């Protein structure tokens, strides 16, 4: 009998000692702790990341965009605040075009126009024209005006519209555009080297060849 009592007492003591640990274990297992989402789960939930945000939006594109000033009036942000002729005057790569626009007396015409697209030839584009021919055009205001207004379309064109487009210019001639992604051509001869540049009243596509009216 004494042995049986001792065994029962030992079992009771052991059970009493284990009870707090058992209750604590039950309490911990009852709590629900949310695990941090895995890296791949963000795509499933539709949440955007900073990298995703940087890849979206209506941004300029093209190799020549790297030459645009990072800040100041000639930067993309600066150009967006000014009408197109003024904005172009702040971009060093467009100085020949700006001089031609002034020579033709088109500064106010372009700055006051609403919602236009300008295919803007770079200095290098004008340099492709033999100097004697370029000087002759610059001296002929009527011919210069025809050439410059041939680079202007009376609506804001998006890159999507350039994929396979045909548009009337202010000169009343037609320009055609082809391409996709970040590679576009105008009239099959002039490449867009920096596209979708915004000014206060225009979308600008900087091109590497001067367009000639047909």
C-alpha positions as semicolon CSV with decimal commas, in nm:
position;residue;x (nm);y (nm);z (nm)
1;X;0,000;0,000;0,000
2;X;0,275;0,246;0,089
3;X;0,447;0,177;-0,243
4;X;0,123;0,238;-0,436
5;X;0,065;0,568;-0,252
6;X;0,418;0,681;-0,326
7;X;0,370;0,608;-0,698
8;X;0,039;0,795;-0,709
9;X;0,191;1,091;-0,531
10;X;0,484;1,101;-0,775
11;X;0,248;1,091;-1,075
12;X;0,038;1,373;-0,930
13;X;0,346;1,589;-0,866
14;X;0,476;1,525;-1,217
15;X;0,139;1,614;-1,370
16;X;0,122;1,933;-1,168
17;X;0,470;2,027;-1,280
18;X;0,393;1,964;-1,647
19;X;0,056;2,143;-1,651
20;X;0,188;2,503;-1,686
21;X;0,412;2,402;-1,976
22;X;0,124;2,222;-2,148
23;X;-0,105;2,525;-2,111
24;X;0,166;2,759;-2,237
25;X;0,223;2,540;-2,539
26;X;-0,147;2,534;-2,618
27;X;-0,164;2,911;-2,581
28;X;0,129;2,966;-2,826
29;X;-0,009;2,725;-3,083
30;X;-0,344;2,903;-3,075
31;X;-0,195;3,232;-3,191
32;X;-0,196;3,300;-3,566
33;X;0,116;3,484;-3,683
34;X;0,117;3,600;-4,043
35;X;0,438;3,518;-4,222
36;X;0,591;3,798;-4,429
37;X;0,496;3,765;-4,795
38;X;0,750;3,607;-5,023
39;X;0,911;3,823;-5,288
40;X;0,708;3,660;-5,561
41;X;0,378;3,712;-5,379
42;X;0,367;4,083;-5,465
43;X;0,297;3,999;-5,827
44;X;0,003;3,783;-5,714
45;X;-0,146;4,057;-5,498
46;X;-0,105;4,320;-5,766
47;X;0,104;4,549;-5,546
48;X;0,350;4,766;-5,738
49;X;0,715;4,810;-5,649
50;X;0,930;5,118;-5,711
51;X;1,093;4,938;-6,004
52;X;0,751;4,870;-6,155
53;X;0,654;5,234;-6,113
54;X;0,970;5,350;-6,290
55;X;0,890;5,136;-6,591
56;X;0,541;5,272;-6,629
57;X;0,433;5,617;-6,735
58;X;0,471;5,833;-7,042
59;X;0,845;5,891;-7,050
60;X;1,091;6,008;-7,319
61;X;1,283;5,731;-7,494
62;X;1,575;5,688;-7,733
63;X;1,955;5,690;-7,732
64;X;1,985;6,067;-7,784
65;X;1,779;6,136;-7,471
66;X;2,099;6,076;-7,273
67;X;2,235;6,404;-7,412
68;X;1,948;6,611;-7,276
69;X;2,052;6,821;-6,972
70;X;1,957;6,662;-6,640
71;X;1,832;6,986;-6,489
72;X;1,745;7,341;-6,579
73;X;1,534;7,484;-6,861
74;X;1,678;7,239;-7,116
75;X;1,595;6,929;-6,912
76;X;1,284;6,722;-6,975
77;X;1,113;6,880;-6,673
78;X;1,218;7,227;-6,784
79;X;1,101;7,179;-7,143
80;X;0,762;7,060;-7,021
81;X;0,700;7,403;-6,870
82;X;0,765;7,606;-7,187
83;X;0,594;7,623;-7,527
84;X;0,774;7,430;-7,796
85;X;0,988;7,695;-7,966
86;X;1,107;7,828;-7,631
87;X;1,168;7,476;-7,502
88;X;1,372;7,387;-7,811
89;X;1,586;7,698;-7,766
90;X;1,702;7,557;-7,433
91;X;1,820;7,229;-7,588
92;X;2,176;7,260;-7,727
93;X;2,120;6,979;-7,980
94;X;1,845;7,182;-8,151
95;X;2,025;7,515;-8,198
96;X;2,025;7,499;-8,580
97;X;1,652;7,425;-8,584
98;X;1,587;7,713;-8,347
99;X;1,788;7,950;-8,570
100;X;1,586;7,836;-8,872
101;X;1,256;7,886;-8,688
102;X;1,362;8,239;-8,596
103;X;1,474;8,306;-8,953
104;X;1,132;8,196;-9,082
105;X;0,948;8,405;-8,822
106;X;0,771;8,099;-8,680
107;X;0,852;8,135;-8,309
108;X;0,515;8,285;-8,213
109;X;0,327;8,052;-8,449
110;X;0,472;7,744;-8,282
111;X;0,455;7,878;-7,928
112;X;0,089;7,979;-7,963
113;X;-0,026;7,658;-8,136
114;X;-0,237;7,416;-7,936
115;X;-0,170;7,042;-7,905
116;X;0,082;6,986;-8,185
117;X;0,357;6,738;-8,263
118;X;0,698;6,854;-8,382
119;X;0,951;6,630;-8,552
120;X;1,261;6,823;-8,453
121;X;1,581;6,766;-8,654
122;X;1,905;6,774;-8,456
123;X;2,207;6,985;-8,547
124;X;2,360;6,670;-8,696
125;X;2,051;6,628;-8,915
126;X;2,101;6,973;-9,065
127;X;2,473;6,900;-9,104
128;X;2,383;6,623;-9,350
129;X;2,265;6,891;-9,594
130;X;2,549;7,040;-9,803
131;X;2,632;7,383;-9,661
132;X;2,563;7,565;-9,988
133;X;2,217;7,407;-10,010
134;X;2,141;7,480;-9,645
135;X;2,250;7,843;-9,677
136;X;2,028;7,877;-9,983
137;X;1,725;7,741;-9,797
138;X;1,790;7,961;-9,493
139;X;1,798;8,263;-9,723
140;X;1,464;8,174;-9,884
141;X;1,200;8,245;-9,620
142;X;0,914;8,094;-9,821
143;X;1,095;7,767;-9,885
144;X;1,225;7,755;-9,528
145;X;0,872;7,801;-9,394
146;X;0,745;7,513;-9,609
147;X;1,018;7,282;-9,482
148;X;0,975;7,373;-9,117
149;X;0,595;7,353;-9,116
150;X;0,627;7,013;-9,284
151;X;0,778;6,897;-8,954
152;X;0,465;6,994;-8,758
153;X;0,143;6,792;-8,719
154;X;-0,169;6,959;-8,580
155;X;-0,229;6,705;-8,303
156;X;-0,035;6,549;-8,019
157;X;0,084;6,208;-8,136
158;X;0,160;5,925;-7,897
159;X;0,423;5,659;-7,970
160;X;0,139;5,412;-8,029
161;X;0,003;5,632;-8,309
162;X;0,345;5,632;-8,477
163;X;0,347;5,254;-8,524
164;X;0,177;5,278;-8,861
165;X;0,056;5,633;-8,916
166;X;-0,006;5,892;-9,183
167;X;-0,059;6,252;-9,075
168;X;-0,123;6,586;-9,242
169;X;0,130;6,855;-9,156
170;X;0,084;7,230;-9,119
171;X;0,244;7,259;-9,463
172;X;-0,050;7,046;-9,589
173;X;0,173;6,762;-9,700
174;X;0,168;6,415;-9,542
175;X;0,423;6,239;-9,324
176;X;0,421;5,866;-9,260
177;X;0,551;5,692;-8,951
178;X;0,638;5,331;-8,877
179;X;0,794;5,136;-8,592
180;X;0,731;5,006;-8,242
181;X;0,876;5,009;-7,893
182;X;1,155;5,266;-7,903
183;X;1,238;5,243;-8,276
184;X;1,043;5,465;-8,514
185;X;1,101;5,612;-8,860
186;X;0,944;5,912;-9,029
187;X;0,900;5,888;-9,409
188;X;1,120;5,575;-9,396
189;X;1,429;5,797;-9,389
190;X;1,447;5,979;-9,057
191;X;1,495;5,796;-8,727
192;X;1,345;5,913;-8,399
193;X;1,648;5,941;-8,170
194;X;1,469;6,086;-7,866
195;X;1,094;6,057;-7,863
196;X;0,792;6,154;-7,657
197;X;0,948;6,472;-7,522
198;X;0,680;6,693;-7,369
199;X;0,655;7,071;-7,389
200;X;0,372;7,290;-7,265
201;X;0,188;7,270;-7,599
202;X;0,351;6,989;-7,799
203;X;0,489;6,640;-7,815
204;X;0,837;6,644;-7,967
205;X;1,013;6,363;-8,150
206;X;1,376;6,451;-8,214
207;X;1,489;6,305;-8,550
208;X;1,824;6,250;-8,722
209;X;1,732;6,365;-9,075
210;X;1,558;6,679;-9,203
211;X;1,224;6,596;-9,365
212;X;1,161;6,736;-9,712
213;X;0,806;6,808;-9,838
214;X;0,696;6,573;-10,113
